[in-house]
Amino acid sequence: MSRGHFIKLRSTKSSYTYHTRKNRKKVERKIEFKKHNPTTCTHEAFTETKK
């Protein structure tokens, strides 16, 4: 059995990253979330990058 497809979400303003899973059958585009960045203490956009 295959494990989930793990992706890396990188902040647009710093080098902080989150790791999460992505269902490639349902989501074919690149993911973008607004999440909290602890290094800058603000909410920022995080975009999917290569692993």
mmCIF file as Biopython writes it, N, C-alpha, C and O atoms, coordinates in Angstrom:
data_model
#
loop_
_atom_site.group_PDB
_atom_site.id
_atom_site.type_symbol
_atom_site.label_atom_id
_atom_site.label_alt_id
_atom_site.label_comp_id
_atom_site.label_asym_id
_atom_site.label_entity_id
_atom_site.label_seq_id
_atom_site.pdbx_PDB_ins_code
_atom_site.Cartn_x
_atom_site.Cartn_y
_atom_site.Cartn_z
_atom_site.occupancy
_atom_site.B_iso_or_equiv
_atom_site.auth_seq_id
_atom_site.auth_asym_id
_atom_site.pdbx_PDB_model_num
ATOM 1   N N  . MET A ? 1  ? 0.842  -1.188 0.000  1.0 0.0 1  A 1 
ATOM 2   C CA . MET A ? 1  ? 0.000  0.000  0.000  1.0 0.0 1  A 1 
ATOM 3   C C  . MET A ? 1  ? 0.878  1.239  0.000  1.0 0.0 1  A 1 
ATOM 4   O O  . MET A ? 1  ? 1.927  1.296  0.641  1.0 0.0 1  A 1 
ATOM 5   N N  . SER A ? 2  ? 0.423  2.189  -0.717 1.0 0.0 2  A 1 
ATOM 6   C CA . SER A ? 2  ? 1.139  3.454  -0.819 1.0 0.0 2  A 1 
ATOM 7   C C  . SER A ? 2  ? 0.771  4.366  0.340  1.0 0.0 2  A 1 
ATOM 8   O O  . SER A ? 2  ? -0.381 4.404  0.772  1.0 0.0 2  A 1 
ATOM 9   N N  . ARG A ? 3  ? 1.740  5.086  0.830  1.0 0.0 3  A 1 
ATOM 10  C CA . ARG A ? 3  ? 1.442  6.104  1.833  1.0 0.0 3  A 1 
ATOM 11  C C  . ARG A ? 3  ? 0.901  7.328  1.124  1.0 0.0 3  A 1 
ATOM 12  O O  . ARG A ? 3  ? 0.888  7.388  -0.105 1.0 0.0 3  A 1 
ATOM 13  N N  . GLY A ? 4  ? 0.454  8.307  1.901  1.0 0.0 4  A 1 
ATOM 14  C CA . GLY A ? 4  ? -0.076 9.524  1.312  1.0 0.0 4  A 1 
ATOM 15  C C  . GLY A ? 4  ? 1.002  10.317 0.602  1.0 0.0 4  A 1 
ATOM 16  O O  . GLY A ? 4  ? 2.192  10.119 0.847  1.0 0.0 4  A 1 
ATOM 17  N N  . HIS A ? 5  ? 0.594  11.198 -0.262 1.0 0.0 5  A 1 
ATOM 18  C CA . HIS A ? 5  ? 1.526  12.059 -0.969 1.0 0.0 5  A 1 
ATOM 19  C C  . HIS A ? 5  ? 1.798  13.268 -0.090 1.0 0.0 5  A 1 
ATOM 20  O O  . HIS A ? 5  ? 0.949  14.148 0.054  1.0 0.0 5  A 1 
ATOM 21  N N  . PHE A ? 6  ? 2.981  13.305 0.493  1.0 0.0 6  A 1 
ATOM 22  C CA . PHE A ? 6  ? 3.336  14.399 1.371  1.0 0.0 6  A 1 
ATOM 23  C C  . PHE A ? 6  ? 3.869  15.559 0.547  1.0 0.0 6  A 1 
ATOM 24  O O  . PHE A ? 6  ? 4.610  15.371 -0.417 1.0 0.0 6  A 1 
ATOM 25  N N  . ILE A ? 7  ? 3.476  16.759 0.946  1.0 0.0 7  A 1 
ATOM 26  C CA . ILE A ? 7  ? 3.939  17.959 0.265  1.0 0.0 7  A 1 
ATOM 27  C C  . ILE A ? 7  ? 4.495  18.921 1.297  1.0 0.0 7  A 1 
ATOM 28  O O  . ILE A ? 7  ? 4.250  18.785 2.496  1.0 0.0 7  A 1 
ATOM 29  N N  . LYS A ? 8  ? 5.241  19.886 0.813  1.0 0.0 8  A 1 
ATOM 30  C CA . LYS A ? 8  ? 5.832  20.905 1.660  1.0 0.0 8  A 1 
ATOM 31  C C  . LYS A ? 8  ? 5.190  22.241 1.309  1.0 0.0 8  A 1 
ATOM 32  O O  . LYS A ? 8  ? 5.119  22.613 0.138  1.0 0.0 8  A 1 
ATOM 33  N N  . LEU A ? 9  ? 4.725  22.957 2.321  1.0 0.0 9  A 1 
ATOM 34  C CA . LEU A ? 9  ? 4.167  24.293 2.130  1.0 0.0 9  A 1 
ATOM 35  C C  . LEU A ? 9  ? 5.184  25.292 2.650  1.0 0.0 9  A 1 
ATOM 36  O O  . LEU A ? 9  ? 5.564  25.239 3.820  1.0 0.0 9  A 1 
ATOM 37  N N  . ARG A ? 10 ? 5.629  26.206 1.793  1.0 0.0 10 A 1 
ATOM 38  C CA . ARG A ? 10 ? 6.639  27.187 2.176  1.0 0.0 10 A 1 
ATOM 39  C C  . ARG A ? 10 ? 6.029  28.573 2.224  1.0 0.0 10 A 1 
ATOM 40  O O  . ARG A ? 10 ? 5.209  28.934 1.380  1.0 0.0 10 A 1 
ATOM 41  N N  . SER A ? 11 ? 6.434  29.340 3.212  1.0 0.0 11 A 1 
ATOM 42  C CA . SER A ? 11 ? 5.946  30.703 3.383  1.0 0.0 11 A 1 
ATOM 43  C C  . SER A ? 11 ? 6.425  31.578 2.233  1.0 0.0 11 A 1 
ATOM 44  O O  . SER A ? 11 ? 7.510  31.365 1.693  1.0 0.0 11 A 1 
ATOM 45  N N  . THR A ? 12 ? 5.609  32.566 1.860  1.0 0.0 12 A 1 
ATOM 46  C CA . THR A ? 12 ? 5.997  33.480 0.791  1.0 0.0 12 A 1 
ATOM 47  C C  . THR A ? 12 ? 6.925  34.579 1.293  1.0 0.0 12 A 1 
ATOM 48  O O  . THR A ? 12 ? 7.616  35.216 0.497  1.0 0.0 12 A 1 
ATOM 49  N N  . LYS A ? 13 ? 6.949  34.812 2.623  1.0 0.0 13 A 1 
ATOM 50  C CA . LYS A ? 13 ? 7.770  35.899 3.165  1.0 0.0 13 A 1 
ATOM 51  C C  . LYS A ? 13 ? 9.001  35.427 3.925  1.0 0.0 13 A 1 
ATOM 52  O O  . LYS A ? 13 ? 9.910  36.221 4.166  1.0 0.0 13 A 1 
ATOM 53  N N  . SER A ? 14 ? 9.055  34.162 4.305  1.0 0.0 14 A 1 
ATOM 54  C CA . SER A ? 14 ? 10.228 33.640 5.008  1.0 0.0 14 A 1 
ATOM 55  C C  . SER A ? 14 ? 10.469 32.209 4.550  1.0 0.0 14 A 1 
ATOM 56  O O  . SER A ? 14 ? 9.805  31.724 3.634  1.0 0.0 14 A 1 
ATOM 57  N N  . SER A ? 15 ? 11.407 31.543 5.180  1.0 0.0 15 A 1 
ATOM 58  C CA . SER A ? 15 ? 11.738 30.179 4.760  1.0 0.0 15 A 1 
ATOM 59  C C  . SER A ? 15 ? 11.070 29.123 5.632  1.0 0.0 15 A 1 
ATOM 60  O O  . SER A ? 15 ? 11.445 27.952 5.559  1.0 0.0 15 A 1 
ATOM 61  N N  . TYR A ? 16 ? 10.097 29.496 6.451  1.0 0.0 16 A 1 
ATOM 62  C CA . TYR A ? 16 ? 9.401  28.550 7.322  1.0 0.0 16 A 1 
ATOM 63  C C  . TYR A ? 16 ? 8.529  27.618 6.488  1.0 0.0 16 A 1 
ATOM 64  O O  . TYR A ? 16 ? 7.910  28.057 5.519  1.0 0.0 16 A 1 
ATOM 65  N N  . THR A ? 17 ? 8.471  26.319 6.857  1.0 0.0 17 A 1 
ATOM 66  C CA . THR A ? 17 ? 7.701  25.343 6.085  1.0 0.0 17 A 1 
ATOM 67  C C  . THR A ? 17 ? 6.770  24.537 6.974  1.0 0.0 17 A 1 
ATOM 68  O O  . THR A ? 17 ? 7.044  24.317 8.153  1.0 0.0 17 A 1 
ATOM 69  N N  . TYR A ? 18 ? 5.661  24.101 6.384  1.0 0.0 18 A 1 
ATOM 70  C CA . TYR A ? 18 ? 4.738  23.135 6.973  1.0 0.0 18 A 1 
ATOM 71  C C  . TYR A ? 18 ? 4.759  21.896 6.093  1.0 0.0 18 A 1 
ATOM 72  O O  . TYR A ? 18 ? 5.035  21.990 4.897  1.0 0.0 18 A 1 
ATOM 73  N N  . HIS A ? 19 ? 4.469  20.736 6.672  1.0 0.0 19 A 1 
ATOM 74  C CA . HIS A ? 19 ? 4.341  19.491 5.916  1.0 0.0 19 A 1 
ATOM 75  C C  . HIS A ? 19 ? 2.909  19.002 6.063  1.0 0.0 19 A 1 
ATOM 76  O O  . HIS A ? 19 ? 2.346  19.035 7.157  1.0 0.0 19 A 1 
ATOM 77  N N  . THR A ? 20 ? 2.319  18.549 4.962  1.0 0.0 20 A 1 
ATOM 78  C CA . THR A ? 20 ? 0.947  18.061 4.987  1.0 0.0 20 A 1 
ATOM 79  C C  . THR A ? 20 ? 0.770  17.021 3.889  1.0 0.0 20 A 1 
ATOM 80  O O  . THR A ? 20 ? 1.696  16.759 3.122  1.0 0.0 20 A 1 
ATOM 81  N N  . ARG A ? 21 ? -0.410 16.433 3.815  1.0 0.0 21 A 1 
ATOM 82  C CA . ARG A ? 21 ? -0.729 15.450 2.776  1.0 0.0 21 A 1 
ATOM 83  C C  . ARG A ? 21 ? -1.647 16.074 1.740  1.0 0.0 21 A 1 
ATOM 84  O O  . ARG A ? 21 ? -2.334 17.060 2.005  1.0 0.0 21 A 1 
ATOM 85  N N  . LYS A ? 22 ? -1.645 15.478 0.551  1.0 0.0 22 A 1 
ATOM 86  C CA . LYS A ? 22 ? -2.481 15.970 -0.536 1.0 0.0 22 A 1 
ATOM 87  C C  . LYS A ? 22 ? -3.049 14.773 -1.287 1.0 0.0 22 A 1 
ATOM 88  O O  . LYS A ? 22 ? -2.314 13.849 -1.636 1.0 0.0 22 A 1 
ATOM 89  N N  . ASN A ? 23 ? -4.358 14.786 -1.535 1.0 0.0 23 A 1 
ATOM 90  C CA . ASN A ? 23 ? -4.994 13.752 -2.337 1.0 0.0 23 A 1 
ATOM 91  C C  . ASN A ? 23 ? -4.898 14.183 -3.797 1.0 0.0 23 A 1 
ATOM 92  O O  . ASN A ? 23 ? -5.607 15.094 -4.225 1.0 0.0 23 A 1 
ATOM 93  N N  . ARG A ? 24 ? -4.031 13.537 -4.555 1.0 0.0 24 A 1 
ATOM 94  C CA . ARG A ? 24 ? -3.789 13.960 -5.938 1.0 0.0 24 A 1 
ATOM 95  C C  . ARG A ? 24 ? -4.928 13.603 -6.881 1.0 0.0 24 A 1 
ATOM 96  O O  . ARG A ? 24 ? -5.012 14.156 -7.978 1.0 0.0 24 A 1 
ATOM 97  N N  . LYS A ? 25 ? -5.808 12.689 -6.478 1.0 0.0 25 A 1 
ATOM 98  C CA . LYS A ? 25 ? -6.949 12.363 -7.327 1.0 0.0 25 A 1 
ATOM 99  C C  . LYS A ? 25 ? -7.983 13.477 -7.310 1.0 0.0 25 A 1 
ATOM 100 O O  . LYS A ? 25 ? -8.638 13.734 -8.320 1.0 0.0 25 A 1 
ATOM 101 N N  . LYS A ? 26 ? -8.135 14.143 -6.158 1.0 0.0 26 A 1 
ATOM 102 C CA . LYS A ? 26 ? -9.144 15.189 -6.028 1.0 0.0 26 A 1 
ATOM 103 C C  . LYS A ? 26 ? -8.598 16.581 -6.303 1.0 0.0 26 A 1 
ATOM 104 O O  . LYS A ? 26 ? -9.318 17.439 -6.815 1.0 0.0 26 A 1 
ATOM 105 N N  . VAL A ? 27 ? -7.329 16.815 -5.969 1.0 0.0 27 A 1 
ATOM 106 C CA . VAL A ? 27 ? -6.737 18.146 -6.106 1.0 0.0 27 A 1 
ATOM 107 C C  . VAL A ? 27 ? -5.560 18.050 -7.064 1.0 0.0 27 A 1 
ATOM 108 O O  . VAL A ? 27 ? -4.542 17.440 -6.737 1.0 0.0 27 A 1 
ATOM 109 N N  . GLU A ? 28 ? -5.690 18.648 -8.245 1.0 0.0 28 A 1 
ATOM 110 C CA . GLU A ? 28 ? -4.626 18.578 -9.240 1.0 0.0 28 A 1 
ATOM 111 C C  . GLU A ? 28 ? -3.797 19.854 -9.299 1.0 0.0 28 A 1 
ATOM 112 O O  . GLU A ? 28 ? -2.702 19.855 -9.862 1.0 0.0 28 A 1 
ATOM 113 N N  . ARG A ? 29 ? -4.300 20.924 -8.731 1.0 0.0 29 A 1 
ATOM 114 C CA . ARG A ? 29 ? -3.574 22.196 -8.767 1.0 0.0 29 A 1 
ATOM 115 C C  . ARG A ? 29 ? -2.659 22.302 -7.558 1.0 0.0 29 A 1 
ATOM 116 O O  . ARG A ? 29 ? -2.702 21.460 -6.660 1.0 0.0 29 A 1 
ATOM 117 N N  . LYS A ? 30 ? -1.827 23.347 -7.539 1.0 0.0 30 A 1 
ATOM 118 C CA . LYS A ? 30 ? -0.970 23.585 -6.385 1.0 0.0 30 A 1 
ATOM 119 C C  . LYS A ? 30 ? -1.800 24.181 -5.264 1.0 0.0 30 A 1 
ATOM 120 O O  . LYS A ? 30 ? -2.664 25.025 -5.500 1.0 0.0 30 A 1 
ATOM 121 N N  . ILE A ? 31 ? -1.537 23.743 -4.055 1.0 0.0 31 A 1 
ATOM 122 C CA . ILE A ? 31 ? -2.295 24.185 -2.886 1.0 0.0 31 A 1 
ATOM 123 C C  . ILE A ? 31 ? -1.694 25.471 -2.338 1.0 0.0 31 A 1 
ATOM 124 O O  . ILE A ? 31 ? -0.477 25.656 -2.345 1.0 0.0 31 A 1 
ATOM 125 N N  . GLU A ? 32 ? -2.565 26.357 -1.863 1.0 0.0 32 A 1 
ATOM 126 C CA . GLU A ? 32 ? -2.125 27.567 -1.180 1.0 0.0 32 A 1 
ATOM 127 C C  . GLU A ? 32 ? -3.028 27.789 0.028  1.0 0.0 32 A 1 
ATOM 128 O O  . GLU A ? 32 ? -4.251 27.830 -0.105 1.0 0.0 32 A 1 
ATOM 129 N N  . PHE A ? 33 ? -2.429 27.932 1.197  1.0 0.0 33 A 1 
ATOM 130 C CA . PHE A ? 33 ? -3.156 28.163 2.439  1.0 0.0 33 A 1 
ATOM 131 C C  . PHE A ? 33 ? -2.647 29.426 3.102  1.0 0.0 33 A 1 
ATOM 132 O O  . PHE A ? 33 ? -1.518 29.857 2.869  1.0 0.0 33 A 1 
ATOM 133 N N  . LYS A ? 34 ? -3.508 30.021 3.945  1.0 0.0 34 A 1 
ATOM 134 C CA . LYS A ? 34 ? -3.058 31.080 4.841  1.0 0.0 34 A 1 
ATOM 135 C C  . LYS A ? 34 ? -2.926 30.448 6.214  1.0 0.0 34 A 1 
ATOM 136 O O  . LYS A ? 34 ? -3.909 29.987 6.795  1.0 0.0 34 A 1 
ATOM 137 N N  . LYS A ? 35 ? -1.699 30.429 6.730  1.0 0.0 35 A 1 
ATOM 138 C CA . LYS A ? 35 ? -1.418 29.800 8.015  1.0 0.0 35 A 1 
ATOM 139 C C  . LYS A ? 35 ? -0.565 30.735 8.860  1.0 0.0 35 A 1 
ATOM 140 O O  . LYS A ? 35 ? -0.032 31.730 8.369  1.0 0.0 35 A 1 
ATOM 141 N N  . HIS A ? 36 ? -0.447 30.401 10.127 1.0 0.0 36 A 1 
ATOM 142 C CA . HIS A ? 36 ? 0.344  31.209 11.049 1.0 0.0 36 A 1 
ATOM 143 C C  . HIS A ? 36 ? 1.824  30.891 10.887 1.0 0.0 36 A 1 
ATOM 144 O O  . HIS A ? 36 ? 2.216  29.725 10.848 1.0 0.0 36 A 1 
ATOM 145 N N  . ASN A ? 37 ? 2.636  31.928 10.794 1.0 0.0 37 A 1 
ATOM 146 C CA . ASN A ? 37 ? 4.078  31.774 10.710 1.0 0.0 37 A 1 
ATOM 147 C C  . ASN A ? 37 ? 4.679  32.196 12.047 1.0 0.0 37 A 1 
ATOM 148 O O  . ASN A ? 37 ? 4.641  33.380 12.382 1.0 0.0 37 A 1 
ATOM 149 N N  . PRO A ? 38 ? 5.233  31.259 12.824 1.0 0.0 38 A 1 
ATOM 150 C CA . PRO A ? 38 ? 5.752  31.616 14.144 1.0 0.0 38 A 1 
ATOM 151 C C  . PRO A ? 38 ? 7.011  32.475 14.106 1.0 0.0 38 A 1 
ATOM 152 O O  . PRO A ? 38 ? 7.310  33.146 15.095 1.0 0.0 38 A 1 
ATOM 153 N N  . THR A ? 39 ? 7.754  32.481 13.012 1.0 0.0 39 A 1 
ATOM 154 C CA . THR A ? 39 ? 8.961  33.305 12.962 1.0 0.0 39 A 1 
ATOM 155 C C  . THR A ? 39 ? 8.635  34.781 12.812 1.0 0.0 39 A 1 
ATOM 156 O O  . THR A ? 39 ? 9.365  35.631 13.323 1.0 0.0 39 A 1 
ATOM 157 N N  . THR A ? 40 ? 7.537  35.101 12.111 1.0 0.0 40 A 1 
ATOM 158 C CA . THR A ? 40 ? 7.145  36.503 11.949 1.0 0.0 40 A 1 
ATOM 159 C C  . THR A ? 40 ? 5.913  36.863 12.771 1.0 0.0 40 A 1 
ATOM 160 O O  . THR A ? 40 ? 5.517  38.027 12.816 1.0 0.0 40 A 1 
ATOM 161 N N  . CYS A ? 41 ? 5.301  35.869 13.422 1.0 0.0 41 A 1 
ATOM 162 C CA . CYS A ? 41 ? 4.107  36.059 14.275 1.0 0.0 41 A 1 
ATOM 163 C C  . CYS A ? 41 ? 2.937  36.683 13.521 1.0 0.0 41 A 1 
ATOM 164 O O  . CYS A ? 41 ? 2.219  37.516 14.075 1.0 0.0 41 A 1 
ATOM 165 N N  . THR A ? 42 ? 2.737  36.290 12.265 1.0 0.0 42 A 1 
ATOM 166 C CA . THR A ? 42 ? 1.616  36.776 11.463 1.0 0.0 42 A 1 
ATOM 167 C C  . THR A ? 42 ? 1.036  35.625 10.651 1.0 0.0 42 A 1 
ATOM 168 O O  . THR A ? 42 ? 1.641  34.558 10.549 1.0 0.0 42 A 1 
ATOM 169 N N  . HIS A ? 43 ? -0.143 35.853 10.072 1.0 0.0 43 A 1 
ATOM 170 C CA . HIS A ? 43 ? -0.727 34.907 9.130  1.0 0.0 43 A 1 
ATOM 171 C C  . HIS A ? 43 ? -0.231 35.277 7.741  1.0 0.0 43 A 1 
ATOM 172 O O  . HIS A ? 43 ? -0.300 36.438 7.338  1.0 0.0 43 A 1 
ATOM 173 N N  . GLU A ? 44 ? 0.269  34.286 7.012  1.0 0.0 44 A 1 
ATOM 174 C CA . GLU A ? 44 ? 0.829  34.510 5.682  1.0 0.0 44 A 1 
ATOM 175 C C  . GLU A ? 44 ? 0.363  33.412 4.737  1.0 0.0 44 A 1 
ATOM 176 O O  . GLU A ? 44 ? -0.157 32.382 5.165  1.0 0.0 44 A 1 
ATOM 177 N N  . ALA A ? 45 ? 0.556  33.649 3.458  1.0 0.0 45 A 1 
ATOM 178 C CA . ALA A ? 45 ? 0.230  32.649 2.447  1.0 0.0 45 A 1 
ATOM 179 C C  . ALA A ? 45 ? 1.368  31.633 2.368  1.0 0.0 45 A 1 
ATOM 180 O O  . ALA A ? 45 ? 2.543  31.996 2.315  1.0 0.0 45 A 1 
ATOM 181 N N  . PHE A ? 46 ? 0.996  30.360 2.361  1.0 0.0 46 A 1 
ATOM 182 C CA . PHE A ? 46 ? 1.941  29.263 2.196  1.0 0.0 46 A 1 
ATOM 183 C C  . PHE A ? 46 ? 1.581  28.546 0.909  1.0 0.0 46 A 1 
ATOM 184 O O  . PHE A ? 46 ? 0.423  28.182 0.707  1.0 0.0 46 A 1 
ATOM 185 N N  . THR A ? 47 ? 2.557  28.338 0.034  1.0 0.0 47 A 1 
ATOM 186 C CA . THR A ? 47 ? 2.310  27.686 -1.244 1.0 0.0 47 A 1 
ATOM 187 C C  . THR A ? 47 ? 3.067  26.364 -1.314 1.0 0.0 47 A 1 
ATOM 188 O O  . THR A ? 47 ? 4.082  26.171 -0.644 1.0 0.0 47 A 1 
ATOM 189 N N  . GLU A ? 48 ? 2.551  25.466 -2.135 1.0 0.0 48 A 1 
ATOM 190 C CA . GLU A ? 48 ? 3.153  24.149 -2.299 1.0 0.0 48 A 1 
ATOM 191 C C  . GLU A ? 48 ? 4.463  24.264 -3.067 1.0 0.0 48 A 1 
ATOM 192 O O  . GLU A ? 48 ? 4.544  24.973 -4.071 1.0 0.0 48 A 1 
ATOM 193 N N  . THR A ? 49 ? 5.484  23.565 -2.589 1.0 0.0 49 A 1 
ATOM 194 C CA . THR A ? 49 ? 6.779  23.542 -3.261 1.0 0.0 49 A 1 
ATOM 195 C C  . THR A ? 49 ? 7.183  22.100 -3.521 1.0 0.0 49 A 1 
ATOM 196 O O  . THR A ? 49 ? 6.510  21.170 -3.075 1.0 0.0 49 A 1 
ATOM 197 N N  . LYS A ? 50 ? 8.276  21.917 -4.237 1.0 0.0 50 A 1 
ATOM 198 C CA . LYS A ? 50 ? 8.783  20.573 -4.475 1.0 0.0 50 A 1 
ATOM 199 C C  . LYS A ? 50 ? 9.341  20.007 -3.189 1.0 0.0 50 A 1 
ATOM 200 O O  . LYS A ? 50 ? 9.772  20.756 -2.312 1.0 0.0 50 A 1 
ATOM 201 N N  . LYS A ? 51 ? 9.335  18.704 -3.072 1.0 0.0 51 A 1 
ATOM 202 C CA . LYS A ? 51 ? 9.800  18.051 -1.853 1.0 0.0 51 A 1 
ATOM 203 C C  . LYS A ? 51 ? 11.290 17.987 -1.763 1.0 0.0 51 A 1 
ATOM 204 O O  . LYS A ? 51 ? 11.827 17.463 -0.787 1.0 0.0 51 A 1 
#
